[in-house]
């Protein structure tokens, strides 16, 4: 359960943010741990999309965070994209 916020500044830039309990829609929140995220999408022209995304949350007393960057290019007959992801404290392991 949570809240998702989307805002379109213009036809070139938009922002999304969320605040989630992380338990899923069918479970009651059993702790005080939440996950927050923010993403920005920039489309300078129709053929190019750039996106930056960050989230952070507590799992088993460790702060887990993700950072992702995406670049996508549209051509007439196909699209091409690349993404970089970095995770901190993956699988609730410190410095992992």
N, C-alpha and C positions, 0 to 999 in steps of 0.2 A: 504494500500500500504506500502511497505517496502522492506527491504533487509534481506535475511537469509543467513547465512554463516555456512557451515558444513566443518569440517576438521577431517580426520581420521589420528591420530598419528601412530597407529599400529592396529593390529587385536584385541587388548585389550582395547584401550582407544580412545575415540572420543569426539569432542567438537562441540557444535552448539551455535550460537549467532544470535540475530535478533535486528533490529531497525525498528519499525513499527509506522505508524501514528495513529492507533487505530480507525480510522473512518470507515474502511471497504473498499472493493474494488469499491463500487459504489457511494461513497460520496467524495466530494472534502474536503481536509483538511481545517477546519474552525478555527483552533486555533494553538497554538504552542506546543501542548501537544503530546508527543510521548511515546511509550512503548519500553523498551529494555529488552532483556532476554539473559540468558546464561545457558547452560546445559552441564554437563559432564557425559558421560557414560563409565563405567569401567566394563569389562568382564574378570575377572582373569582366568576363564576357561569356557568351553561351557555351563555348567549347571548353572552358577551364573551370574546375571546381577545386577550392582549397578548403580544408577543414582541420581545425585544431580542437581536441577534446581532452578533458581532464576529469577524473573522478577520484574520490577519496572516501574511505569508510573504515570503521573499526571491525575487526574480526578476531575473536579470541585474544583480545587485548593488544592486538597489533594494528597499527595504522597501515592499511593497504591502499595504494594509489596507483593509478594508471594514467599515462600520458600517450596520446596518439596524434599523429599528423597524417593527413591524407592529401594526395594530389591526384586529380582525375582529369583526363583529356578525352573529349568526344571528337571522333572523326565521322565522316559520312557513313561508313559501313561497320565501324566497330568503336569501342571505347577502351581506354587503357588507364589503369590506376595503380598507384603504389601507396603503401601505408607503412609507417614506422610506429611501433608500440614499445613502451618501456613500462615495466611494472616494478613497484617497490614492495618488499615484504610479501611476495607471492606465496600463496598457500599458507598464510598466517605464520610465516617463518621470518624472523627478524633478519635484516640485511640479505634477503634472498631475492 
